[in-house]
Every structure is written in C-alpha cells, then in structure tokens.
Amino acid sequence: MGTPAEVKKARSNAKRDQDSRRVNQSELNKDPKKMVVPKGILILLCLLFLESVLSEFDASCPCIGYEPLVLGVRDEQLSVSSWHWAHNKSCIKSSVLKGWAAADLDQTPWVEVDLRENKLLGGVVTWPRGEYKIQYVKTFSIQYRADGQSVLEPYMESGNIATFVGNENKQDIVLNGFHEKIFARHVRLNVLTFSGHPTMRLEILGCMKRVLPYVNNEYTSPALCDTSAEKCIRIRNNRIRVQWKGIVSALNSTNLVLSGKFMICNFPSTIVGIEQESTGCKVGYEQCKIEDANEDGKCQVWCHLKKWQVGQPFNLLILVTGDESTELCSVETDLHLWSPGRSVITDWDSFIQRIKQV
C-alpha cells in the first residue's frame, strides 16, 4: 500500500489531474493477486481507501439486543375478547400469577397489545396460570399490523397460517421464536386450544438495539434501518464496501439476501466474508457461498460460523464491484439470538439478561 507519505502524494497528484480518476488505483488495493482466496475459503484484505458518495441504504439492520415489551405497557394498550371475574386484561403480564382468563362463554378468546409504535419482534413467550389450578393455552395463532394499517395480518410460515404450540404443563415458560420477521405496532394472540380454561400470561420480545453498518469505512446513520423506502448505495471508484461489526447469531449459519441494480452475484464481483483473524493491515475472512441471481435479481448468500463464533459478536464484510450503474439497495439477514421455533426457558431472569446484554 506504500508509506503514508507516498499515499498522501498520490492523493495530491490525483486531485490536480482533472482527467484522471479521483482515487489512485493503488489506494483502492485493486491488485487482483490480493483477492485470491487460498483454498477457496480465505480472503486477505487490506484497509481500502475509498471516497464514495453515500446515498441512503435500505438495510434490515441486524438486532443484537431484545427486551420484554408487555411488562411495561399501560392497561389502555391492552385489549381482550373478554375476561373471567378478576382475571382481567392487566393480568396478562407475567408478573401477575393468576393470569388473564377469558369468559366461560367466549368461543374465540384473544388478547391484543398496542406497542404505541412499530417494533421489530423476535418472538412471544407464554406462561400458564401461576396459581394452584392447572390452566394454560396449548396452541395459538398470531396476527399483527403495522402503524397505519387497518387490517390484522396472520403470521404465516411456508405459505400457511402458523399454529404455535404453547404450554404443555403448569410450570414451563415457553418461547416461540419467529422464523419470519414481524415489524408491527399491534400484536394479537388468538387462543386455539387450552387445558382447563383459556388462561395465560404473555410477553413479546422486541428489538432494543440494532447494529449499524460501516459503509465505505464510515459509520452510518440509524436511518439505514428504515425499510419503508427504497434507498441505495451508488458505486463510486468501482467498489462498494459494507461492514457490520459485532453482529450475533445463535445458529452456526446465517443467510443473507442482497438486492441491488446491475449486481453480479458471483466471485470476485460480489464477495461476502466473516472475519476470522487479523494481522496488521491484513484481515482474514472466510468466504460465504453466493448463488447466482434468480429471477428477482437478488443474490442469495450462505455463511457458516465456527463453533466458537456462535453466540459471540463477529464481523461481516460485503464487497461489490461494478460500473457506474451498479447499486446495492438492501441486505436482508436471518440472524437470531435464539433458535426459531418452540423452546422452554428454564431461567427467565438469566434469559432476559443474556438477550439484553449482547
């Protein structure tokens, strides 16, 4: 890369030459020999000196911290189909042992929470009645709607309305992690089957902390987490560089979907890697597998984590090369702080501390 003085001189010369490129090719580290992946898995990258004009970028910023949302809501944020005696809507909170209970004649019991604003939701947790009676919800479905929408949408999996398996006894705390992301203000749980009586306590896990990417070595704005509008990074000097630092997954693999304009979904035009080691300016990355774009023009990416990386912060790098028409518009990830699907939480307080402190 040259000494700092040489780099400074190269930059100064480039600025005086209006017909030349604004950034010297040596500063871009364009030597193709340095992009060779030894044995197909490891890339050695040095710091890239990029000067790129950043437009807004539509990224689903990965969540690295969740919090319980229901415990802190006010009674006016809760709605229920009915209630039985003293088991009113305020009893839906996990701190109230007796729990919410539907009326005896209620054939379609449900409870709904207004979160007051759109939230990225990762799952729901259910408790049985905490007193001596054996009462709990066995199965349920979820509906939701974002702020401004008028109709509740059912939570779907594989094209079908999902049925969640809740409690199976009077002591377990059950987490149902969402396979598909929910971005909503209103969440309704519909009771399908129950034991003894439709009685339960409920918690919803919402994202409290997202990790923002560095785009062309510059830390970006929280606005990049807004997926409501199309936003893209335009390529400049033949390259786009996006890096996430400190993202976390509870699984040993993660998938990404890259969307953009005139992108080529193969190496070396598009590179995605997980940082493994670094020595000086050389950073080692294990390359993720990229599949050629399908009909929708999106690049499908599969990344494998080492055993020691699961549940621990790691860094992810995306490099896109192309011409002036190339743009990167969104990066969707399926990172999870817990395994999707049903699981039993043995220690609620420890679980909450773990997903908050990531």
C-alpha positions as CSV (number, residue, x, y, z in Angstrom):
1,M,0.0,0.0,0.0
2,G,3.0,2.3,0.4
3,T,4.1,4.6,3.2
4,P,1.8,7.3,4.5
5,A,3.9,9.9,2.6
6,E,3.5,8.0,-0.6
7,V,-0.2,7.7,-0.2
8,K,-0.5,11.4,0.6
9,K,1.5,12.3,-2.5
10,A,-0.6,10.0,-4.7
11,R,-3.8,11.7,-3.5
12,S,-2.4,15.1,-4.1
13,N,-1.4,14.3,-7.7
14,A,-4.8,12.8,-8.4
15,K,-6.7,15.9,-7.3
16,R,-4.6,18.1,-9.6
17,D,-5.4,15.9,-12.6
18,Q,-9.0,16.6,-13.5
19,D,-9.0,14.0,-16.3
20,S,-7.7,11.2,-14.1
21,R,-9.6,9.1,-11.6
22,R,-10.0,10.8,-8.2
23,V,-8.6,8.0,-6.3
24,N,-5.3,6.3,-7.2
25,Q,-5.7,2.6,-8.1
26,S,-3.0,1.6,-5.6
27,E,-5.1,3.2,-2.9
28,L,-8.0,1.1,-3.9
29,N,-5.9,-2.0,-3.4
30,K,-7.0,-3.3,-6.8
31,D,-4.2,-5.8,-7.2
32,P,-6.1,-9.0,-8.2
33,K,-3.5,-11.2,-6.7
34,K,-4.6,-9.9,-3.3
35,M,-8.2,-11.0,-4.0
36,V,-7.3,-14.7,-4.5
37,V,-9.0,-16.9,-1.9
38,P,-6.5,-19.6,-0.7
39,K,-8.1,-23.0,-1.0
40,G,-11.4,-21.3,-1.8
41,I,-12.2,-20.1,1.7
42,L,-9.9,-17.4,2.9
43,I,-9.6,-13.8,1.6
44,L,-6.8,-11.5,2.6
45,L,-7.9,-7.9,2.6
46,C,-6.1,-4.7,3.5
47,L,-7.9,-1.4,4.5
48,L,-9.5,0.2,1.5
49,F,-9.1,3.9,0.8
50,L,-12.5,4.7,-0.7
51,E,-14.1,8.0,-1.4
52,S,-17.7,7.2,-2.3
53,V,-20.8,9.3,-2.3
54,L,-23.3,7.6,0.1
55,S,-26.9,7.8,-0.7
56,E,-29.4,6.3,1.8
57,F,-29.2,2.5,2.1
58,D,-32.2,0.3,2.8
59,A,-30.8,-2.3,5.2
60,S,-32.6,-4.5,7.6
61,C,-30.1,-3.7,10.4
62,P,-29.4,-6.8,12.5
63,C,-30.8,-6.8,16.0
64,I,-28.3,-7.6,18.8
65,G,-30.5,-6.9,21.8
66,Y,-34.1,-7.7,22.8
67,E,-36.3,-6.6,25.7
68,P,-39.8,-7.7,27.0
69,L,-42.4,-5.2,25.8
70,V,-45.6,-6.3,27.6
71,L,-44.4,-5.9,31.2
72,G,-44.2,-2.1,30.8
73,V,-47.4,-1.3,28.8
74,R,-50.4,0.5,30.3
75,D,-53.8,-1.0,30.7
76,E,-55.1,1.1,27.9
77,Q,-52.7,-0.6,25.5
78,L,-54.2,-3.9,26.2
79,S,-57.4,-5.3,24.6
80,V,-59.1,-8.7,25.2
81,S,-62.1,-10.5,23.8
82,S,-63.4,-11.0,27.4
83,W,-62.3,-11.8,30.9
84,H,-63.4,-14.0,33.7
85,W,-64.1,-12.3,37.1
86,A,-60.9,-10.8,38.4
87,H,-58.7,-12.2,35.6
88,N,-58.9,-9.0,33.6
89,K,-56.6,-7.8,30.8
90,S,-54.0,-6.3,33.2
91,C,-53.4,-9.9,34.4
92,I,-51.8,-10.8,31.1
93,K,-48.5,-9.6,32.4
94,S,-46.0,-12.2,33.5
95,S,-45.7,-10.6,36.9
96,V,-49.4,-11.4,37.8
97,L,-49.6,-15.1,38.8
98,K,-53.3,-15.6,38.3
99,G,-53.1,-14.6,34.6
100,W,-55.7,-13.3,32.2
101,A,-58.7,-15.7,31.7
102,A,-61.4,-15.5,29.0
103,A,-65.1,-15.6,30.0
104,D,-66.7,-19.1,30.1
105,L,-68.8,-18.5,27.0
106,D,-66.1,-16.9,24.9
107,Q,-65.6,-19.2,21.9
108,T,-62.8,-17.2,20.2
109,P,-60.7,-15.8,23.0
110,W,-57.9,-13.4,22.2
111,V,-55.6,-10.7,23.7
112,E,-54.1,-7.8,21.8
113,V,-51.2,-5.4,22.6
114,D,-50.7,-1.9,21.2
115,L,-47.0,-1.2,21.4
116,R,-47.6,2.5,20.5
117,E,-45.0,2.3,17.7
118,N,-43.7,-0.2,15.1
119,K,-41.3,-2.6,16.6
120,L,-39.1,-5.4,15.2
121,L,-40.4,-8.5,17.0
122,G,-38.5,-11.7,17.6
123,G,-41.0,-14.0,19.3
124,V,-43.6,-14.5,22.1
125,V,-43.3,-16.1,25.5
126,T,-46.3,-17.7,27.3
127,W,-46.8,-18.8,30.9
128,P,-49.5,-21.0,32.4
129,R,-51.6,-19.8,35.3
130,G,-49.2,-19.4,38.2
131,E,-51.5,-20.5,41.0
132,Y,-52.7,-23.9,42.1
133,K,-55.1,-24.5,39.2
134,I,-53.9,-26.3,36.1
135,Q,-54.9,-23.9,33.3
136,Y,-52.9,-22.9,30.2
137,V,-53.1,-22.2,26.5
138,K,-51.9,-25.2,24.4
139,T,-52.0,-23.7,20.9
140,F,-52.5,-20.3,19.4
141,S,-52.0,-18.2,16.3
142,I,-50.6,-14.6,15.9
143,Q,-52.0,-11.7,13.9
144,Y,-50.3,-8.3,13.6
145,R,-50.4,-4.9,11.8
146,A,-48.1,-2.0,11.5
147,D,-48.9,1.6,12.3
148,G,-51.2,3.0,9.6
149,Q,-52.6,-0.4,8.6
150,S,-56.2,-1.2,9.3
151,V,-56.3,-5.0,8.9
152,L,-54.6,-7.6,11.0
153,E,-52.4,-10.0,9.0
154,P,-51.9,-13.6,10.1
155,Y,-48.4,-14.8,10.8
156,M,-47.5,-17.2,8.0
157,E,-44.9,-19.9,7.6
158,S,-44.4,-21.8,4.3
159,G,-47.5,-20.1,2.9
160,N,-49.8,-21.3,5.7
161,I,-51.2,-19.6,8.8
162,A,-48.8,-20.7,11.6
163,T,-50.1,-22.6,14.6
164,F,-47.8,-22.2,17.7
165,V,-47.5,-24.8,20.4
166,G,-47.7,-23.1,23.7
167,N,-47.7,-24.6,27.2
168,E,-48.0,-28.3,28.0
169,N,-47.9,-28.2,31.8
170,K,-48.4,-25.7,34.7
171,Q,-44.7,-24.8,35.2
172,D,-42.9,-24.3,31.9
173,I,-42.1,-20.9,30.4
174,V,-42.3,-21.4,26.6
175,L,-40.7,-19.3,23.9
176,N,-41.9,-19.3,20.4
177,G,-39.3,-17.6,18.2
178,F,-40.5,-16.2,14.8
179,H,-38.9,-17.7,11.7
180,E,-40.1,-14.7,9.7
181,K,-39.5,-11.1,10.9
182,I,-42.5,-9.1,12.2
183,F,-42.4,-5.4,12.1
184,A,-45.6,-4.2,13.8
185,R,-47.3,-2.0,16.4
186,H,-50.3,-4.2,17.1
187,V,-50.0,-7.9,18.0
188,R,-52.9,-10.2,18.7
189,L,-52.7,-13.7,20.1
190,N,-55.7,-16.0,19.2
191,V,-56.3,-18.9,21.6
192,L,-56.9,-22.1,19.6
193,T,-56.8,-24.9,22.3
194,F,-56.3,-24.9,26.0
195,S,-56.2,-27.0,29.1
196,G,-58.8,-26.5,31.9
197,H,-59.6,-22.9,30.9
198,P,-58.2,-20.3,28.4
199,T,-55.8,-18.7,30.9
200,M,-52.4,-17.3,30.3
201,R,-49.7,-14.7,30.7
202,L,-47.8,-13.2,27.8
203,E,-44.6,-11.5,26.8
204,I,-43.5,-10.1,23.4
205,L,-39.8,-9.8,22.7
206,G,-38.9,-6.6,20.8
207,C,-35.7,-5.3,19.4
208,M,-34.0,-2.7,21.6
209,K,-30.6,-2.4,19.8
210,R,-29.6,-2.7,16.2
211,V,-26.1,-2.8,14.8
212,L,-25.5,-0.3,12.0
213,P,-23.1,-0.9,9.1
214,Y,-19.9,0.9,8.2
215,V,-20.3,2.0,4.5
216,N,-17.0,2.7,2.8
217,N,-15.3,2.8,6.2
218,E,-17.7,5.5,7.6
219,Y,-20.2,4.8,10.4
220,T,-23.7,5.3,9.1
221,S,-27.0,6.8,10.3
222,P,-29.8,4.9,12.2
223,A,-31.9,5.9,9.2
224,L,-30.4,3.0,7.4
225,C,-32.6,0.7,9.5
226,D,-35.7,2.1,7.9
227,T,-37.0,-0.3,5.3
228,S,-40.0,1.8,4.3
229,A,-38.5,3.3,1.2
230,E,-36.1,2.3,-1.5
231,K,-32.6,3.5,-0.8
232,C,-29.4,2.5,-2.4
233,I,-25.6,2.9,-2.3
234,R,-24.3,4.1,-5.6
235,I,-20.9,2.7,-6.7
236,R,-18.0,5.1,-7.0
237,N,-14.5,4.2,-7.9
238,N,-15.7,0.7,-8.9
239,R,-16.5,-0.6,-5.4
240,I,-18.9,-0.6,-2.5
241,R,-17.7,-1.7,0.9
242,V,-20.2,-2.5,3.7
243,Q,-19.2,-3.9,7.0
244,W,-21.1,-4.9,10.2
245,K,-19.2,-5.1,13.4
246,G,-20.4,-7.1,16.4
247,I,-23.4,-8.9,15.0
248,V,-24.5,-12.1,16.7
249,S,-26.2,-15.4,15.8
250,A,-27.4,-18.3,18.0
251,L,-27.0,-20.6,15.0
252,N,-24.0,-21.9,13.2
253,S,-25.0,-20.5,9.9
254,T,-26.7,-17.4,8.5
255,N,-28.3,-16.4,5.2
256,L,-28.3,-13.1,3.5
257,V,-30.2,-11.7,0.5
258,L,-28.5,-8.9,-1.4
259,S,-30.7,-6.7,-3.6
260,G,-29.5,-4.0,-6.0
261,K,-29.1,-2.9,-9.5
262,F,-26.8,-4.4,-12.1
263,M,-25.1,-6.5,-9.5
264,I,-23.2,-9.7,-10.5
265,C,-23.8,-12.5,-8.0
266,N,-20.5,-14.3,-8.1
267,F,-16.9,-14.0,-7.0
268,P,-15.0,-11.8,-7.5
269,S,-17.7,-9.2,-8.4
270,T,-19.5,-9.8,-5.1
271,I,-17.7,-11.0,-2.0
272,V,-19.2,-11.7,1.4
273,G,-17.0,-12.9,4.2
274,I,-16.9,-13.5,8.0
275,E,-13.8,-12.2,9.8
276,Q,-11.6,-14.9,11.2
277,E,-8.3,-13.2,12.1
278,S,-6.2,-10.1,11.5
279,T,-2.5,-9.3,11.4
280,G,-1.6,-5.6,10.8
281,C,-3.5,-4.4,7.8
282,K,-4.3,-7.9,6.6
283,V,-7.6,-9.2,7.7
284,G,-8.6,-12.8,7.1
285,Y,-12.2,-13.6,6.1
286,E,-13.9,-16.9,5.4
287,Q,-15.8,-16.5,2.2
288,C,-19.5,-17.2,2.2
289,K,-21.2,-19.1,-0.7
290,I,-23.0,-16.9,-3.2
291,E,-25.6,-18.2,-5.6
292,D,-26.2,-16.6,-9.0
293,A,-29.2,-14.2,-9.0
294,N,-32.6,-15.8,-9.6
295,E,-35.5,-14.3,-11.4
296,D,-36.0,-11.5,-8.9
297,G,-32.4,-10.4,-9.3
298,K,-31.4,-11.0,-5.7
299,C,-28.1,-12.6,-4.6
300,Q,-28.5,-15.5,-2.2
301,V,-25.7,-15.8,0.3
302,W,-24.9,-18.6,2.8
303,C,-22.4,-18.1,5.6
304,H,-21.0,-20.7,8.0
305,L,-19.9,-19.8,11.6
306,K,-17.2,-21.6,13.5
307,K,-18.3,-23.2,16.8
308,W,-16.5,-20.5,18.8
309,Q,-18.3,-17.8,16.9
310,V,-21.9,-19.0,17.7
311,G,-23.5,-16.6,20.2
312,Q,-20.5,-14.3,20.1
313,P,-20.0,-11.0,18.2
314,F,-18.4,-11.3,14.8
315,N,-17.7,-9.0,11.8
316,L,-19.3,-9.4,8.4
317,L,-17.9,-7.7,5.2
318,I,-19.6,-7.2,1.8
319,L,-17.6,-6.0,-1.2
320,V,-19.4,-5.2,-4.5
321,T,-17.5,-4.2,-7.7
322,G,-19.0,-3.0,-10.9
323,D,-19.5,0.0,-13.2
324,E,-21.3,3.3,-12.6
325,S,-24.7,1.7,-12.9
326,T,-24.2,-0.8,-10.1
327,E,-26.1,-0.1,-6.8
328,L,-26.6,-2.0,-3.6
329,C,-30.0,-1.3,-2.2
330,S,-30.7,-3.8,0.6
331,V,-29.2,-6.5,2.7
332,E,-31.6,-8.9,4.5
333,T,-30.3,-11.2,7.2
334,D,-31.8,-14.0,9.2
335,L,-29.7,-13.6,12.4
336,H,-31.3,-14.9,15.6
337,L,-30.3,-14.6,19.3
338,W,-32.2,-17.8,19.9
339,S,-33.3,-20.7,17.7
340,P,-36.5,-20.1,15.8
341,G,-39.4,-22.3,16.9
342,R,-40.5,-23.6,20.3
343,S,-38.2,-23.9,23.3
344,V,-38.5,-23.9,27.1
345,I,-36.9,-21.2,29.1
346,T,-35.5,-22.6,32.4
347,D,-34.4,-19.3,33.9
348,W,-36.4,-16.3,32.8
349,D,-34.2,-13.7,34.5
350,S,-31.0,-15.1,33.1
351,F,-32.6,-15.4,29.6
352,I,-33.6,-11.7,29.7
353,Q,-30.1,-10.6,30.8
354,R,-28.5,-12.6,28.0
355,I,-30.6,-11.2,25.2
356,K,-30.3,-7.7,26.5
357,Q,-26.5,-7.6,27.1
358,V,-25.4,-9.0,23.7
